[in-house]
């Protein structure tokens, strides 16, 4: 009986770790010259704006480590709906030098920010 109880602890920790890692996301993926994508997924009860914050932080951190500025190109998100789909958000951005003419603030609310 004690062996089963001891086995539940490590199995429970492993299961929780897998669930958390699966929803974490935040991996930066190169898409071309100076262009990258970061995507995050969440739970059905989340909205896309919670994930957008994480994506923007990930992208800014990525660029700051390289001495570059982050310029959003597109933002696409979907709110979660219980029993239908999880929340998702995808950010495509450019990493440009801070003094580049491409380093301009985007207009708020546009889906496709830089053309």
ROKE-521996 format. One record per residue: residue number from 1; residue in three letters; x, y, z of N, C-alpha, C, O in turn. Coordinates in Angstrom, 1 decimal, padded with zeros to 4 digits. Atoms other than C-alpha are relative to their C-alpha. Layout:
<atoms>
<rogu->NUM; torba->ALA; n.x->X; n.y->Y; n.z->Z; ca.x->X; ca.y->Y; ca.z->Z; c.x->X; c.y->Y; c.z->Z; o.x->X; o.y->Y; o.z->Z>
...
</atoms>
This chain:
<atoms>
<rogu->1; torba->UNK; n.x->000.8; n.y->-001.2; n.z->000.0; ca.x->000.0; ca.y->000.0; ca.z->000.0; c.x->000.9; c.y->001.3; c.z->000.0; o.x->000.5; o.y->002.2; o.z->-000.7>
<rogu->2; torba->UNK; n.x->-000.8; n.y->-001.1; n.z->000.0; ca.x->002.8; ca.y->002.4; ca.z->000.8; c.x->000.7; c.y->000.3; c.z->-001.3; o.x->001.0; o.y->001.4; o.z->-001.7>
<rogu->3; torba->UNK; n.x->-000.7; n.y->-000.2; n.z->001.3; ca.x->004.5; ca.y->001.8; ca.z->-002.5; c.x->-000.9; c.y->000.7; c.z->-001.0; o.x->-000.4; o.y->001.6; o.z->-001.8>
<rogu->4; torba->UNK; n.x->000.9; n.y->-000.7; n.z->000.9; ca.x->001.4; ca.y->003.0; ca.z->-004.4; c.x->-000.1; c.y->001.5; c.z->000.4; o.x->-000.1; o.y->002.3; o.z->-000.5>
<rogu->5; torba->UNK; n.x->000.1; n.y->-001.4; n.z->-000.4; ca.x->001.2; ca.y->006.2; ca.z->-002.3; c.x->001.3; c.y->000.7; c.z->-000.4; o.x->001.2; o.y->001.8; o.z->-000.8>
<rogu->6; torba->UNK; n.x->-001.2; n.y->-000.6; n.z->000.4; ca.x->004.9; ca.y->006.9; ca.z->-002.9; c.x->000.1; c.y->000.2; c.z->-001.5; o.x->000.7; o.y->001.2; o.z->-001.9>
<rogu->7; torba->UNK; n.x->-000.1; n.y->-000.1; n.z->001.5; ca.x->004.5; ca.y->006.3; ca.z->-006.6; c.x->-000.9; c.y->001.2; c.z->-000.5; o.x->-000.6; o.y->001.8; o.z->-001.5>
<rogu->8; torba->UNK; n.x->000.9; n.y->-001.0; n.z->000.4; ca.x->001.6; ca.y->008.8; ca.z->-006.8; c.x->000.6; c.y->001.4; c.z->000.0; o.x->000.4; o.y->002.2; o.z->-000.8>
<rogu->9; torba->UNK; n.x->-000.7; n.y->-001.3; n.z->-000.1; ca.x->003.8; ca.y->011.8; ca.z->-005.7; c.x->000.8; c.y->000.3; c.z->-001.2; o.x->000.5; o.y->001.3; o.z->-001.9>
<rogu->10; torba->UNK; n.x->-000.8; n.y->-000.3; n.z->001.2; ca.x->006.3; ca.y->011.6; ca.z->-008.5; c.x->-000.8; c.y->000.0; c.z->-001.3; o.x->-000.6; o.y->000.8; o.z->-002.2>
<rogu->11; torba->UNK; n.x->000.9; n.y->000.0; n.z->001.2; ca.x->003.6; ca.y->010.7; ca.z->-011.1; c.x->-000.8; c.y->001.3; c.z->000.0; o.x->-000.9; o.y->001.9; o.z->-001.1>
<rogu->12; torba->UNK; n.x->000.8; n.y->-001.2; n.z->-000.1; ca.x->001.5; ca.y->013.7; ca.z->-009.9; c.x->000.9; c.y->001.2; c.z->-000.4; o.x->000.4; o.y->002.1; o.z->-001.2>
<rogu->13; torba->UNK; n.x->-000.9; n.y->-001.1; n.z->000.4; ca.x->004.5; ca.y->016.1; ca.z->-010.2; c.x->000.3; c.y->-000.1; c.z->-001.4; o.x->000.4; o.y->001.0; o.z->-002.1>
<rogu->14; torba->UNK; n.x->-000.3; n.y->000.1; n.z->001.4; ca.x->005.4; ca.y->014.8; ca.z->-013.6; c.x->-001.2; c.y->000.4; c.z->-000.9; o.x->-001.0; o.y->001.1; o.z->-001.9>
<rogu->15; torba->UNK; n.x->001.2; n.y->-000.4; n.z->000.7; ca.x->001.8; ca.y->015.2; ca.z->-014.8; c.x->-000.2; c.y->001.5; c.z->000.0; o.x->-000.5; o.y->002.1; o.z->-001.0>
<rogu->16; torba->UNK; n.x->000.1; n.y->-001.4; n.z->-000.2; ca.x->001.6; ca.y->018.7; ca.z->-013.5; c.x->001.0; c.y->000.8; c.z->-000.9; o.x->000.7; o.y->001.8; o.z->-001.5>
<rogu->17; torba->UNK; n.x->-001.0; n.y->-000.6; n.z->000.8; ca.x->004.9; ca.y->019.6; ca.z->-015.2; c.x->-000.3; c.y->-000.1; c.z->-001.4; o.x->000.0; o.y->000.9; o.z->-002.2>
<rogu->18; torba->UNK; n.x->000.3; n.y->000.1; n.z->001.4; ca.x->003.8; ca.y->018.3; ca.z->-018.5; c.x->-001.1; c.y->001.0; c.z->-000.4; o.x->-001.1; o.y->001.6; o.z->-001.5>
<rogu->19; torba->UNK; n.x->001.1; n.y->-000.9; n.z->000.2; ca.x->000.5; ca.y->020.3; ca.z->-018.3; c.x->000.5; c.y->001.4; c.z->-000.1; o.x->000.2; o.y->002.2; o.z->-001.0>
<rogu->20; torba->UNK; n.x->-000.5; n.y->-001.4; n.z->000.0; ca.x->002.3; ca.y->023.5; ca.z->-017.4; c.x->000.9; c.y->000.3; c.z->-001.1; o.x->000.8; o.y->001.4; o.z->-001.8>
<rogu->21; torba->UNK; n.x->-000.9; n.y->-000.2; n.z->001.1; ca.x->005.0; ca.y->023.1; ca.z->-020.0; c.x->-000.7; c.y->000.0; c.z->-001.3; o.x->-000.3; o.y->000.8; o.z->-002.2>
<rogu->22; torba->UNK; n.x->000.8; n.y->000.0; n.z->001.2; ca.x->002.4; ca.y->022.4; ca.z->-022.7; c.x->-000.7; c.y->001.3; c.z->-000.2; o.x->-000.9; o.y->001.7; o.z->-001.4>
<rogu->23; torba->UNK; n.x->000.7; n.y->-001.3; n.z->000.1; ca.x->000.7; ca.y->025.7; ca.z->-022.0; c.x->000.9; c.y->001.2; c.z->000.0; o.x->000.5; o.y->002.3; o.z->-000.2>
<rogu->24; torba->UNK; n.x->-000.9; n.y->-001.1; n.z->-000.2; ca.x->003.8; ca.y->027.8; ca.z->-021.5; c.x->000.3; c.y->000.7; c.z->-001.3; o.x->000.2; o.y->001.9; o.z->-001.4>
<rogu->25; torba->UNK; n.x->-000.4; n.y->-000.6; n.z->001.3; ca.x->004.9; ca.y->028.4; ca.z->-025.1; c.x->001.1; c.y->001.0; c.z->000.2; o.x->002.0; o.y->000.7; o.z->001.0>
<rogu->26; torba->UNK; n.x->-001.0; n.y->-001.1; n.z->-000.1; ca.x->007.0; ca.y->031.5; ca.z->-025.6; c.x->001.3; c.y->-000.3; c.z->-000.7; o.x->002.3; o.y->000.4; o.z->-000.5>
<rogu->27; torba->UNK; n.x->-001.2; n.y->000.3; n.z->000.8; ca.x->009.6; ca.y->029.9; ca.z->-027.9; c.x->000.1; c.y->000.9; c.z->-001.2; o.x->-000.9; o.y->001.0; o.z->-001.9>
<rogu->28; torba->UNK; n.x->-000.1; n.y->-000.9; n.z->001.1; ca.x->010.9; ca.y->032.4; ca.z->-030.4; c.x->000.5; c.y->-000.9; c.z->-001.3; o.x->001.4; o.y->-001.6; o.z->-001.2>
<rogu->29; torba->UNK; n.x->-000.2; n.y->000.8; n.z->001.2; ca.x->010.9; ca.y->030.9; ca.z->-034.0; c.x->000.4; c.y->001.0; c.z->-001.1; o.x->-000.3; o.y->001.9; o.z->-001.4>
<rogu->30; torba->UNK; n.x->-000.4; n.y->-000.9; n.z->001.1; ca.x->012.9; ca.y->032.6; ca.z->-036.8; c.x->-000.9; c.y->-000.3; c.z->-001.3; o.x->-001.2; o.y->-001.4; o.z->-001.6>
<rogu->31; torba->UNK; n.x->000.9; n.y->000.2; n.z->001.1; ca.x->010.7; ca.y->033.2; ca.z->-039.9; c.x->000.7; c.y->000.6; c.z->-001.3; o.x->000.1; o.y->000.5; o.z->-002.4>
<rogu->32; torba->UNK; n.x->-000.7; n.y->-000.6; n.z->001.2; ca.x->013.2; ca.y->035.0; ca.z->-042.3; c.x->000.9; c.y->001.1; c.z->000.5; o.x->001.3; o.y->001.1; o.z->001.7>
<rogu->33; torba->UNK; n.x->-001.0; n.y->-001.0; n.z->-000.4; ca.x->015.5; ca.y->038.0; ca.z->-042.3; c.x->-000.5; c.y->000.9; c.z->001.1; o.x->-001.5; o.y->001.7; o.z->000.8>
<rogu->34; torba->UNK; n.x->000.3; n.y->-000.8; n.z->-001.1; ca.x->015.2; ca.y->039.7; ca.z->-038.9; c.x->-001.5; c.y->-000.1; c.z->000.4; o.x->-002.0; o.y->000.7; o.z->001.2>
<rogu->35; torba->UNK; n.x->001.4; n.y->000.2; n.z->-000.3; ca.x->011.6; ca.y->038.3; ca.z->-038.6; c.x->-000.1; c.y->-001.2; c.z->000.9; o.x->000.4; o.y->-002.3; o.z->000.5>
<rogu->36; torba->UNK; n.x->000.2; n.y->001.1; n.z->-001.0; ca.x->010.5; ca.y->036.1; ca.z->-035.7; c.x->-001.5; c.y->-000.1; c.z->000.3; o.x->-002.3; o.y->000.8; o.z->000.1>
<rogu->37; torba->UNK; n.x->001.4; n.y->000.2; n.z->-000.5; ca.x->007.3; ca.y->034.6; ca.z->-034.3; c.x->000.1; c.y->-000.6; c.z->001.4; o.x->001.0; o.y->-001.4; o.z->001.7>
<rogu->38; torba->UNK; n.x->000.2; n.y->000.6; n.z->-001.3; ca.x->006.3; ca.y->033.8; ca.z->-030.8; c.x->-001.5; c.y->-000.3; c.z->000.2; o.x->-002.3; o.y->000.5; o.z->-000.1>
<rogu->39; torba->UNK; n.x->001.4; n.y->000.4; n.z->-000.2; ca.x->003.1; ca.y->031.9; ca.z->-029.9; c.x->-000.2; c.y->-000.6; c.z->001.4; o.x->000.7; o.y->-001.3; o.z->001.9>
<rogu->40; torba->UNK; n.x->000.3; n.y->000.6; n.z->-001.3; ca.x->001.4; ca.y->031.0; ca.z->-026.7; c.x->-001.4; c.y->-000.5; c.z->000.0; o.x->-002.3; o.y->000.0; o.z->-000.7>
<rogu->41; torba->UNK; n.x->001.3; n.y->000.6; n.z->-000.1; ca.x->-001.6; ca.y->028.9; ca.z->-025.8; c.x->-000.4; c.y->000.0; c.z->001.5; o.x->000.5; o.y->-000.1; o.z->002.4>
<rogu->42; torba->UNK; n.x->000.5; n.y->-000.1; n.z->-001.4; ca.x->-003.7; ca.y->029.0; ca.z->-022.6; c.x->-001.2; c.y->-001.0; c.z->000.2; o.x->-001.4; o.y->-001.9; o.z->-000.6>
<rogu->43; torba->UNK; n.x->001.2; n.y->000.8; n.z->-000.4; ca.x->-006.8; ca.y->027.5; ca.z->-021.0; c.x->-001.2; c.y->000.5; c.z->-000.7; o.x->-001.3; o.y->001.7; o.z->-001.1>
<rogu->44; torba->UNK; n.x->001.3; n.y->-000.5; n.z->000.6; ca.x->-010.4; ca.y->027.7; ca.z->-022.3; c.x->-000.6; c.y->001.3; c.z->000.7; o.x->-001.2; o.y->002.0; o.z->000.0>
<rogu->45; torba->UNK; n.x->000.6; n.y->-001.1; n.z->-000.7; ca.x->-011.3; ca.y->030.3; ca.z->-019.6; c.x->000.9; c.y->001.3; c.z->-000.2; o.x->000.5; o.y->002.3; o.z->000.3>
<rogu->46; torba->UNK; n.x->-000.9; n.y->-001.2; n.z->000.2; ca.x->-008.4; ca.y->032.7; ca.z->-020.7; c.x->-000.5; c.y->000.8; c.z->-001.2; o.x->-001.2; o.y->000.3; o.z->-002.1>
<rogu->47; torba->UNK; n.x->000.3; n.y->-000.8; n.z->001.3; ca.x->-008.7; ca.y->035.6; ca.z->-023.2; c.x->001.4; c.y->000.2; c.z->-000.6; o.x->002.4; o.y->000.0; o.z->-000.1>
<rogu->48; torba->UNK; n.x->-001.2; n.y->-000.1; n.z->000.8; ca.x->-006.2; ca.y->036.4; ca.z->-025.9; c.x->000.9; c.y->001.2; c.z->000.6; o.x->002.1; o.y->001.1; o.z->000.4>
<rogu->49; torba->UNK; n.x->-000.8; n.y->-001.1; n.z->-000.5; ca.x->-005.0; ca.y->039.6; ca.z->-024.1; c.x->000.9; c.y->-000.4; c.z->001.1; o.x->002.0; o.y->000.2; o.z->001.2>
<rogu->50; torba->UNK; n.x->-000.9; n.y->000.5; n.z->-001.0; ca.x->-003.5; ca.y->037.7; ca.z->-021.2; c.x->001.2; c.y->-000.6; c.z->-000.7; o.x->002.3; o.y->-000.5; o.z->-000.3>
<rogu->51; torba->UNK; n.x->-001.1; n.y->000.7; n.z->000.8; ca.x->-001.4; ca.y->035.7; ca.z->-023.8; c.x->000.8; c.y->001.0; c.z->-000.8; o.x->002.0; o.y->000.9; o.z->-000.9>
<rogu->52; torba->UNK; n.x->-000.7; n.y->-001.1; n.z->000.8; ca.x->-000.6; ca.y->038.9; ca.z->-025.8; c.x->001.1; c.y->000.6; c.z->000.9; o.x->002.2; o.y->000.8; o.z->000.4>
<rogu->53; torba->UNK; n.x->-001.0; n.y->-000.6; n.z->-001.0; ca.x->001.2; ca.y->040.3; ca.z->-022.7; c.x->001.2; c.y->-000.9; c.z->000.1; o.x->002.3; o.y->-000.4; o.z->000.0>
<rogu->54; torba->UNK; n.x->-001.1; n.y->000.9; n.z->-000.1; ca.x->003.3; ca.y->037.2; ca.z->-022.4; c.x->000.8; c.y->000.0; c.z->-001.3; o.x->002.1; o.y->000.0; o.z->-001.3>
<rogu->55; torba->UNK; n.x->-000.7; n.y->000.0; n.z->001.2; ca.x->004.2; ca.y->037.2; ca.z->-026.1; c.x->000.8; c.y->001.3; c.z->-000.2; o.x->002.0; o.y->001.2; o.z->-000.6>
<rogu->56; torba->UNK; n.x->-000.8; n.y->-001.3; n.z->000.1; ca.x->005.2; ca.y->040.9; ca.z->-026.1; c.x->001.2; c.y->000.0; c.z->001.0; o.x->002.2; o.y->000.5; o.z->000.6>
<rogu->57; torba->UNK; n.x->-001.2; n.y->000.1; n.z->-000.9; ca.x->007.4; ca.y->040.3; ca.z->-023.0; c.x->001.0; c.y->-000.9; c.z->-000.5; o.x->002.2; o.y->-000.6; o.z->-000.4>
<rogu->58; torba->UNK; n.x->-000.9; n.y->000.9; n.z->000.6; ca.x->009.0; ca.y->037.3; ca.z->-024.7; c.x->000.8; c.y->000.6; c.z->-001.1; o.x->002.0; o.y->000.5; o.z->-001.2>
<rogu->59; torba->UNK; n.x->-000.6; n.y->-000.6; n.z->001.1; ca.x->009.7; ca.y->039.2; ca.z->-027.8; c.x->001.0; c.y->001.2; c.z->000.4; o.x->002.1; o.y->001.3; o.z->-000.1>
<rogu->60; torba->UNK; n.x->-000.9; n.y->-001.1; n.z->-000.5; ca.x->011.1; ca.y->042.3; ca.z->-026.0; c.x->001.2; c.y->-000.6; c.z->000.7; o.x->002.3; o.y->000.0; o.z->000.5>
<rogu->61; torba->UNK; n.x->-001.1; n.y->000.6; n.z->-000.7; ca.x->013.3; ca.y->040.1; ca.z->-023.8; c.x->001.0; c.y->-000.5; c.z->-001.1; o.x->002.2; o.y->-000.3; o.z->-000.9>
<rogu->62; torba->UNK; n.x->-000.8; n.y->000.6; n.z->001.1; ca.x->014.6; ca.y->038.3; ca.z->-027.0; c.x->000.8; c.y->001.1; c.z->-000.6; o.x->002.0; o.y->001.0; o.z->-000.8>
<rogu->63; torba->UNK; n.x->-000.7; n.y->-001.1; n.z->000.6; ca.x->015.5; ca.y->041.6; ca.z->-028.6; c.x->000.9; c.y->000.8; c.z->000.9; o.x->002.1; o.y->001.1; o.z->000.5>
<rogu->64; torba->UNK; n.x->-000.8; n.y->-000.7; n.z->-001.0; ca.x->016.9; ca.y->043.3; ca.z->-025.5; c.x->001.3; c.y->-000.7; c.z->000.2; o.x->002.4; o.y->-000.1; o.z->000.3>
<rogu->65; torba->UNK; n.x->-001.2; n.y->000.8; n.z->-000.2; ca.x->019.4; ca.y->040.4; ca.z->-025.1; c.x->001.0; c.y->000.2; c.z->-001.1; o.x->002.2; o.y->000.0; o.z->-001.0>
<rogu->66; torba->UNK; n.x->-000.8; n.y->-000.1; n.z->001.2; ca.x->020.7; ca.y->041.1; ca.z->-028.6; c.x->000.3; c.y->001.5; c.z->-000.3; o.x->000.9; o.y->001.8; o.z->-001.3>
<rogu->67; torba->UNK; n.x->-000.2; n.y->-001.4; n.z->000.3; ca.x->020.7; ca.y->044.9; ca.z->-028.3; c.x->-000.8; c.y->000.6; c.z->-001.1; o.x->-000.5; o.y->001.6; o.z->-001.8>
<rogu->68; torba->UNK; n.x->000.9; n.y->-000.4; n.z->001.1; ca.x->017.8; ca.y->045.3; ca.z->-030.8; c.x->-001.3; c.y->000.5; c.z->000.6; o.x->-001.6; o.y->000.3; o.z->001.8>
<rogu->69; torba->UNK; n.x->001.3; n.y->-000.5; n.z->-000.3; ca.x->014.4; ca.y->046.8; ca.z->-030.8; c.x->-001.1; c.y->-000.9; c.z->-000.6; o.x->-000.8; o.y->-001.4; o.z->-001.7>
<rogu->70; torba->UNK; n.x->001.0; n.y->000.9; n.z->000.5; ca.x->011.2; ca.y->044.8; ca.z->-031.2; c.x->-001.1; c.y->000.9; c.z->-000.7; o.x->-001.6; o.y->001.8; o.z->-000.2>
<rogu->71; torba->UNK; n.x->001.0; n.y->-000.7; n.z->000.8; ca.x->008.8; ca.y->046.0; ca.z->-034.0; c.x->-001.1; c.y->-001.0; c.z->-000.4; o.x->-000.8; o.y->-001.9; o.z->-001.2>
<rogu->72; torba->UNK; n.x->001.0; n.y->001.0; n.z->000.3; ca.x->005.5; ca.y->044.1; ca.z->-034.1; c.x->-000.4; c.y->000.1; c.z->-001.5; o.x->-000.6; o.y->001.2; o.z->-002.1>
<rogu->73; torba->UNK; n.x->000.4; n.y->000.1; n.z->001.3; ca.x->004.4; ca.y->043.0; ca.z->-037.6; c.x->-001.5; c.y->-000.4; c.z->000.0; o.x->-002.3; o.y->000.3; o.z->-000.7>
<rogu->74; torba->UNK; n.x->001.4; n.y->000.4; n.z->000.0; ca.x->001.2; ca.y->041.2; ca.z->-036.9; c.x->-000.3; c.y->-000.7; c.z->001.4; o.x->000.5; o.y->-001.3; o.z->002.0>
<rogu->75; torba->UNK; n.x->000.5; n.y->000.6; n.z->-001.2; ca.x->-000.9; ca.y->040.1; ca.z->-033.9; c.x->-001.3; c.y->-000.8; c.z->-000.3; o.x->-002.2; o.y->-000.2; o.z->-000.8>
<rogu->76; torba->UNK; n.x->001.2; n.y->000.8; n.z->000.3; ca.x->-003.4; ca.y->037.3; ca.z->-034.1; c.x->-000.3; c.y->-000.8; c.z->001.3; o.x->000.5; o.y->-001.5; o.z->001.8>
<rogu->77; torba->UNK; n.x->000.3; n.y->000.7; n.z->-001.2; ca.x->-005.3; ca.y->035.9; ca.z->-031.1; c.x->-001.5; c.y->-000.5; c.z->-000.1; o.x->-002.3; o.y->000.0; o.z->-000.9>
<rogu->78; torba->UNK; n.x->001.4; n.y->000.6; n.z->-000.1; ca.x->-008.4; ca.y->033.9; ca.z->-030.2; c.x->-000.2; c.y->-000.2; c.z->001.5; o.x->000.6; o.y->-000.8; o.z->002.2>
<rogu->79; torba->UNK; n.x->000.4; n.y->000.2; n.z->-001.4; ca.x->-010.2; ca.y->033.9; ca.z->-026.8; c.x->-000.4; c.y->-001.5; c.z->000.1; o.x->-000.8; o.y->-002.1; o.z->-000.8>
<rogu->80; torba->UNK; n.x->000.4; n.y->001.3; n.z->-000.3; ca.x->-010.7; ca.y->030.6; ca.z->-025.2; c.x->-001.5; c.y->-000.1; c.z->000.3; o.x->-002.2; o.y->000.8; o.z->000.7>
<rogu->81; torba->UNK; n.x->001.4; n.y->000.2; n.z->-000.3; ca.x->-014.2; ca.y->029.1; ca.z->-025.0; c.x->-000.1; c.y->-001.4; c.z->000.6; o.x->000.3; o.y->-002.4; o.z->000.0>
<rogu->82; torba->UNK; n.x->000.1; n.y->001.3; n.z->-000.7; ca.x->-015.1; ca.y->026.3; ca.z->-022.6; c.x->-000.7; c.y->-001.0; c.z->-000.8; o.x->-001.7; o.y->-000.7; o.z->-001.5>
<rogu->83; torba->UNK; n.x->000.4; n.y->001.1; n.z->000.8; ca.x->-015.7; ca.y->023.0; ca.z->-024.3; c.x->000.1; c.y->000.2; c.z->-001.5; o.x->-000.5; o.y->-000.6; o.z->-002.3>
<rogu->84; torba->UNK; n.x->-000.2; n.y->-000.3; n.z->001.4; ca.x->-014.7; ca.y->024.5; ca.z->-027.6; c.x->001.5; c.y->000.1; c.z->-000.4; o.x->002.0; o.y->-000.7; o.z->-001.2>
<rogu->85; torba->UNK; n.x->-001.4; n.y->-000.2; n.z->000.3; ca.x->-011.1; ca.y->025.8; ca.z->-027.8; c.x->000.7; c.y->000.7; c.z->001.1; o.x->000.1; o.y->001.4; o.z->001.9>
<rogu->86; torba->UNK; n.x->-000.9; n.y->-000.7; n.z->-000.9; ca.x->-008.2; ca.y->027.1; ca.z->-025.8; c.x->000.3; c.y->001.3; c.z->-000.6; o.x->000.3; o.y->001.6; o.z->-001.8>
<rogu->87; torba->UNK; n.x->-000.5; n.y->-001.3; n.z->000.4; ca.x->-007.0; ca.y->030.7; ca.z->-025.9; c.x->001.3; c.y->-000.2; c.z->-000.7; o.x->002.1; o.y->-001.0; o.z->-000.3>
<rogu->88; torba->UNK; n.x->-001.3; n.y->000.0; n.z->000.7; ca.x->-004.2; ca.y->031.3; ca.z->-028.4; c.x->000.4; c.y->001.5; c.z->-000.4; o.x->-000.5; o.y->002.3; o.z->-000.5>
<rogu->89; torba->UNK; n.x->-000.4; n.y->-001.3; n.z->000.5; ca.x->-002.1; ca.y->034.3; ca.z->-029.4; c.x->001.4; c.y->-000.2; c.z->-000.8; o.x->002.2; o.y->-001.0; o.z->-000.3>
<rogu->90; torba->UNK; n.x->-001.2; n.y->000.0; n.z->000.8; ca.x->000.6; ca.y->034.7; ca.z->-032.1; c.x->000.5; c.y->001.4; c.z->-000.3; o.x->-000.3; o.y->002.2; o.z->-000.8>
<rogu->91; torba->UNK; n.x->-000.6; n.y->-001.3; n.z->000.3; ca.x->003.0; ca.y->037.6; ca.z->-032.5; c.x->001.1; c.y->-000.2; c.z->-001.0; o.x->002.0; o.y->-001.0; o.z->-000.7>
<rogu->92; torba->UNK; n.x->-001.1; n.y->000.0; n.z->001.0; ca.x->005.2; ca.y->038.1; ca.z->-035.6; c.x->000.6; c.y->001.4; c.z->000.2; o.x->-000.1; o.y->002.4; o.z->000.2>
<rogu->93; torba->UNK; n.x->-000.7; n.y->-001.3; n.z->-000.2; ca.x->007.9; ca.y->040.8; ca.z->-035.1; c.x->001.3; c.y->000.0; c.z->-000.7; o.x->001.8; o.y->-001.0; o.z->-001.1>
<rogu->94; torba->UNK; n.x->-001.4; n.y->-000.2; n.z->000.6; ca.x->011.1; ca.y->042.2; ca.z->-036.5; c.x->000.9; c.y->000.4; c.z->001.2; o.x->000.5; o.y->001.1; o.z->002.1>
<rogu->95; torba->UNK; n.x->-001.1; n.y->-000.4; n.z->-000.9; ca.x->014.3; ca.y->042.6; ca.z->-034.5; c.x->000.9; c.y->000.9; c.z->-000.8; o.x->001.7; o.y->000.5; o.z->-001.6>
<rogu->96; torba->UNK; n.x->-000.8; n.y->-001.0; n.z->000.7; ca.x->015.9; ca.y->045.8; ca.z->-035.7; c.x->000.9; c.y->000.8; c.z->000.9; o.x->000.6; o.y->000.9; o.z->002.1>
<rogu->97; torba->UNK; n.x->-000.8; n.y->-000.9; n.z->-000.8; ca.x->018.7; ca.y->048.1; ca.z->-034.5; c.x->-000.8; c.y->001.2; c.z->000.5; o.x->-001.8; o.y->001.6; o.z->-000.1>
<rogu->98; torba->UNK; n.x->000.8; n.y->-001.1; n.z->-000.6; ca.x->017.4; ca.y->050.8; ca.z->-032.2; c.x->-000.1; c.y->001.3; c.z->-000.8; o.x->-001.0; o.y->002.0; o.z->-000.7>
<rogu->99; torba->UNK; n.x->000.0; n.y->-001.2; n.z->000.8; ca.x->018.4; ca.y->053.6; ca.z->-034.5; c.x->-000.5; c.y->-000.2; c.z->-001.5; o.x->-000.3; o.y->000.7; o.z->-002.3>
<rogu->100; torba->UNK; n.x->000.6; n.y->000.3; n.z->001.3; ca.x->016.8; ca.y->051.9; ca.z->-037.6; c.x->-001.2; c.y->000.8; c.z->-000.3; o.x->-002.0; o.y->001.1; o.z->000.6>
<rogu->101; torba->UNK; n.x->001.3; n.y->-000.7; n.z->000.3; ca.x->014.1; ca.y->053.8; ca.z->-039.5; c.x->-001.2; c.y->-000.9; c.z->000.1; o.x->-002.3; o.y->-000.4; o.z->000.2>
<rogu->102; torba->UNK; n.x->001.1; n.y->000.9; n.z->-000.2; ca.x->012.0; ca.y->050.7; ca.z->-039.1; c.x->-000.4; c.y->-000.1; c.z->001.4; o.x->-001.5; o.y->-000.7; o.z->001.7>
<rogu->103; torba->UNK; n.x->000.3; n.y->000.0; n.z->-001.4; ca.x->012.0; ca.y->051.2; ca.z->-035.4; c.x->-001.0; c.y->001.1; c.z->000.3; o.x->-000.6; o.y->002.2; o.z->000.9>
<rogu->104; torba->UNK; n.x->001.1; n.y->-001.0; n.z->-000.2; ca.x->008.7; ca.y->053.1; ca.z->-035.2; c.x->-001.1; c.y->-000.6; c.z->000.9; o.x->-001.4; o.y->-001.8; o.z->000.7>
<rogu->105; torba->UNK; n.x->001.1; n.y->000.5; n.z->-000.9; ca.x->005.9; ca.y->052.7; ca.z->-032.6; c.x->-001.2; c.y->-000.4; c.z->-000.9; o.x->-001.6; o.y->000.4; o.z->-001.8>
<rogu->106; torba->UNK; n.x->001.2; n.y->000.4; n.z->000.8; ca.x->002.9; ca.y->050.7; ca.z->-034.1; c.x->-001.2; c.y->000.8; c.z->000.5; o.x->-001.3; o.y->001.3; o.z->001.6>
<rogu->107; torba->UNK; n.x->001.3; n.y->-000.6; n.z->-000.3; ca.x->-000.6; ca.y->052.1; ca.z->-034.2; c.x->-000.7; c.y->-001.1; c.z->000.8; o.x->-000.8; o.y->-002.2; o.z->000.5>
<rogu->108; torba->UNK; n.x->000.7; n.y->001.0; n.z->-000.9; ca.x->-002.6; ca.y->050.5; ca.z->-031.4; c.x->-001.3; c.y->-000.5; c.z->-000.6; o.x->-002.0; o.y->000.2; o.z->-001.3>
<rogu->109; torba->UNK; n.x->001.2; n.y->000.7; n.z->000.4; ca.x->-005.3; ca.y->048.0; ca.z->-032.3; c.x->000.0; c.y->-000.5; c.z->-001.4; o.x->-001.0; o.y->-001.2; o.z->-001.8>
<rogu->110; torba->UNK; n.x->-000.1; n.y->000.5; n.z->001.3; ca.x->-004.2; ca.y->047.2; ca.z->-035.8; c.x->000.4; c.y->-001.5; c.z->000.0; o.x->001.4; o.y->-001.8; o.z->000.7>
<rogu->111; torba->UNK; n.x->-000.4; n.y->001.4; n.z->000.1; ca.x->-004.0; ca.y->043.5; ca.z->-036.7; c.x->001.3; c.y->-000.2; c.z->-000.7; o.x->002.2; o.y->-000.9; o.z->-000.3>
<rogu->112; torba->UNK; n.x->-001.3; n.y->000.0; n.z->000.8; ca.x->-001.3; ca.y->044.0; ca.z->-039.3; c.x->000.6; c.y->001.3; c.z->000.1; o.x->000.2; o.y->002.3; o.z->-000.4>
<rogu->113; torba->UNK; n.x->-000.6; n.y->-001.2; n.z->-000.5; ca.x->001.0; ca.y->046.6; ca.z->-037.9; c.x->001.0; c.y->000.6; c.z->-001.0; o.x->001.0; o.y->001.8; o.z->-001.2>
<rogu->114; torba->UNK; n.x->-001.0; n.y->-000.5; n.z->000.9; ca.x->003.9; ca.y->046.9; ca.z->-040.3; c.x->-000.1; c.y->-000.7; c.z->-001.3; o.x->-000.3; o.y->-002.0; o.z->-001.4>
<rogu->115; torba->UNK; n.x->000.2; n.y->000.6; n.z->001.4; ca.x->003.6; ca.y->046.3; ca.z->-044.1; c.x->001.3; c.y->000.0; c.z->-000.7; o.x->001.4; o.y->-000.5; o.z->-001.8>
</atoms>
